[in-house]
Amino acid sequence: MWKSWSSIKLWKRIAAGLVLGIIVGILLSGAPNVVETWIRPFGTLFLNFIKMLIVPLVFLSLVVGVTSLKDPARMGRIGIKTIAWYLVTTAVAVVIGLVFGLVFQPGAGVEKVAAAATKAAALPSVVDTFLNLIPANPVGALASGNILQIIVFAIVVGIAINFVGQKAEPLERVIAAGAEVMYKMTAGVMELAPLGVFALMAWVAAKYGLSILLPLAKIIFCVYVACILHAVITYGFILKMHGLSPMQFFRGIVDAQMVAFTTTSSAGTLPVTMRCTQDNLGVSVGVSSFVLPLGATINMDGTAIYEAIAALFVAQVFGVTLGGGDYLMIVIVATLASIGAAGVPGAGLIMLTMVLTTIGLPLEGLAIVAGIDRVLDMARTTINVTGDAFVSCLVAKSERELNQTVYDAAPVA
């Protein structure tokens, strides 16, 4: 029985859990306490296992990635390519979001929600953002799970190991062995994914149901379709231009997409994203270990689409007319905010607050979409993770660190 179950491709098992979870959640929508007490804990257990992996995996894999890039010029080149691609694709995502917001008018006819005045979130200054990249206490950064600070510390450790050279080889081997252990643990935890996804989706379906979704169906439609088109057209076209099959890419990354959709956490999906890019798409450990942790923190294509659509939604609900300058500011602010809001809890809300404040829209509009934020977050996180994997493939291809044979043999659905 177990053998026949485990022989089914992981993404199909996760998809089955997702569908069953929705069905059970809808059937039990009249008894949310039952779902909360008896079903959701299995989802929480799965999330806790995933969270357990994040910090050691990011640190160990990133050190391995840096130590594999012995040439400082090469490491700098990969870093520049990574950030450039992240900024470009995020800007394109914002434009797609604006187009959908203008064409479909998701806020037209939506009744204003009475809400208390919402205060703008406290945003760190540019100076503070850069100063906070350096952990005053690396152990504290590891303990608190501050991913940006962990990334910086891991890069510094990796560079130092490269400079020390032969004397540091024992430490380098220990860290590499530790990374392999984390990869194996990730594979084991992923066997729990179908159960975890079932529990999480049952909770979401029971909590939200159709009553809260129908009045805001238009904005949900816009965000989901815009995210799908960004993945298929933007990523697909660029992959094709670089000699990579879009179909093979999406086949290879589907496990990570399913986990991202249900957990709504790019960082939480990171272990799965790394496994997919390395095992299914042939990206080298060095590139994936460097590009993906960075992307999980600062690359937010799906969130950028959401910010653009949500901003126009709020403007339409409150009858505010926007001009060309406002649209340009949305593109600039949403693109830069994907990096500026990195490491701040609730980055999606922080980014939306920044956009609304910049173009003078009422922050009360946040209250309208708050009720369906989880549903929207599922789509935008999936695209965030897909974008991370996409950039890792491009960078690996440009650095000749993509195993084309593995890529072309990505698992068939």
HUDAMO-V840297 format. One line per field, one symbol per residue. ss: DSSP state (H for helix, E for strand, L for the rest). phi: phi as a letter, one per 40 degrees, with the letter a starting at -180 (. if undefined). psi: psi as a letter, one per 30 degrees, with the letter a starting at -180 (. if undefined). A space follows every 50 residues. Layout:
BEGIN
ss=???
phi=???
psi=???
END
This chain:
BEGIN
ss=LHHHHHLLLHHHHHHHHHHHHHHHHHHLLLLHHHHHHHHHHHHHHHHHHH HHHHHHHHHHHHHHHHHHLLLHHHHHHHHHHHHHHHHHHHHHHHHHHHHH HHHHLLLLLLLLLLLLLLLLLLLLLHHHHHHLLLLLLHHHHHHHLLHHHH HHHHHHHHHHHHHHHHHHHHHHHHHHHHHHHHHHHHHHHHHHHHHHHHHH HHHHHHHHLLHHHHLLHHHHHHHHHHHHHHHHHHHHHHHHHLLLLHHHHH HHHHHHHHHHHHHLLHHHHHHHHHHHHHHHLLELHHHHHHHHHHHHHHLL HHHHHHHHHHHHHHHHHLLLLLLHHHHHHHHHHHHHHHHHLLLLLLHHHH HHHHHHHHLLLLLLHHHHHHLLHHHHHHHHHHHHHHHHHHHHHHHHHHLL LELHHHHHLLLLL
phi=.cccccccddcccccccccccccccccbccbccccccbbddccccccccc cdcdccccccccccccccbccdccccccccdccccccccccccccccccc ccccfcccgcccccacdcccccbccdccdcccccccbdccccccgccccc ccccccccccccccgcccddccccccccccccccccccccccddcccdcc ccccccccfccccccbccccdccccccccccccccccccccbgbcdcccc ccbccccccccccfaccccddcccccccccbgccddccccccdcccbbcb ccccccdcccccdcccccgccbbdccccccccccccccccccgcdgdccd ccccccccbgcccdcccccccbdccccccccdcdcccccdcccccccccf bbccccdcbddcd
psi=eeeeeffkkeeeeeeeeeeeeeeeeeegffifeeeeefeeeeeeeeeeee eefeeeeeeeeeeeeeffiejeeeeeeeeeeeeeeeeeeeeeeeeeeeee eeefiffkfkkkkkllkkkkkjkkleeeeeeffjjfjeeeeeefhjeeee eeeeeeeeeeeeeebefgeeeeeeeeeeeeeeeeeeeeefffeeeeeeee eeeeeeeeafefeefgeeeeeeeeeeeeeeeeeeeeeeeefggkjeeeee efgeeeeeeeeefhjeeffeeeeeeeeeeefgkleeeefeeeeeefefji eeeeeeeeeeeeeeeeeghkkkleeeeeeeeeeeeeffeegkfkkheeee eeeeeeeeggkkfffefefefgeeeeeeeeeeeeeeeeeeeeeeeeefgh gkjeeeefgkkk.
END
